[in-house]
């Protein structure tokens, strides 16, 4: 299975950046930031190689199991986050690319 069976979103020919004016946020859309091949590759590797888990969340007066699986990667020593310290190399590649483009990093 590929994430993007529809290829039109990758073939617009645009490589522009678009800034959206939204309250209390900076929102930037970068067309073709990843190619279709890159997107499919990262999807396949991360989908199959990630240790997914269920999690519980409070809802009204009870705690329920969320209807999705998660995996948390981060630079934190907070045990309540249950962070996975072993970032997959592909996730680090994505992170580096985003940091280089946005000039925003953990440092």
Secondary structure as the mmCIF struct_conf table of DSSP 4:
data_model
#
loop_
_struct_conf.conf_type_id
_struct_conf.id
_struct_conf.beg_label_comp_id
_struct_conf.beg_label_asym_id
_struct_conf.beg_label_seq_id
_struct_conf.end_label_comp_id
_struct_conf.end_label_asym_id
_struct_conf.end_label_seq_id
BEND BEND1 UNK A 3 UNK A 3
HELX_RH_3T_P HELX_RH_3T_P1 UNK A 8 UNK A 10
BEND BEND2 UNK A 12 UNK A 12
STRN STRN1 UNK A 17 UNK A 22
TURN_TY1_P TURN_TY1_P1 UNK A 23 UNK A 24
STRN STRN2 UNK A 25 UNK A 30
TURN_TY1_P TURN_TY1_P2 UNK A 31 UNK A 32
BEND BEND3 UNK A 33 UNK A 34
HELX_RH_AL_P HELX_RH_AL_P1 UNK A 36 UNK A 49
BEND BEND4 UNK A 50 UNK A 50
STRN STRN3 UNK A 53 UNK A 53
STRN STRN4 UNK A 56 UNK A 59
TURN_TY1_P TURN_TY1_P3 UNK A 60 UNK A 61
STRN STRN5 UNK A 62 UNK A 65
BEND BEND5 UNK A 67 UNK A 68
STRN STRN6 UNK A 70 UNK A 70
BEND BEND6 UNK A 75 UNK A 75
HELX_RH_3T_P HELX_RH_3T_P2 UNK A 79 UNK A 81
BEND BEND7 UNK A 85 UNK A 85
HELX_RH_AL_P HELX_RH_AL_P2 UNK A 89 UNK A 102
TURN_TY1_P TURN_TY1_P4 UNK A 103 UNK A 103
#
